[in-house]
Amino acid sequence: MQIVREIREIESDKLWINIPKKFLKKKVEVIVSTIEKRDHNTLLQKKLHAIDELNGLIANQSKKKLDEFDRVISERSPFRMDPIEL
């Protein structure tokens, strides 16, 4: 599959696109969408909030539970299908 992607500043209600010859006589999909800038401050705030919540949960645990938590995290594998019981 070949894809043509262009980012342009739109100054008119019409848009001309140069199509590769390979696309001739084929069905194509044309999608026009705005590009939203990520608000890095909002993203950072969400991450910090999640960390604060996790820290609150961990801080209320006993030493034994914290050691078990460290063990589980160190053994974490993205391929693990079954959860580890605490």
KAZI-V188727 format. One line per field, one symbol per residue. ss: DSSP state (H for helix, E for strand, C for the rest). phi: phi as a letter, one per 40 degrees, with the letter a starting at -180 (. if undefined). psi: psi as a letter, one per 20 degrees, with the letter a starting at -180 (. if undefined). Layout:
# KAZI-V188727
ss->???
phi->???
psi->???
This chain:
# KAZI-V188727
ss->CCCCCCCCCCCCCCCCCCCCHHHCCCCCCCCCCCCCCCCHHHHHHHHHHHHHHHHHHHHCCCHHHHHHHHHHHHCCCCCCCCCCCC
phi->.bbbbbbbccbacbbbbcbcccccgbcbbbbbacbccccccccccccccccdccccccccccdccccccdccccccbccccbcccc
psi->pqpppqpqppjrjqpppppqhhipkqprppppqqopppnhggggggghgggggghggghjqrgghhghggggghjppiiphpqpp.
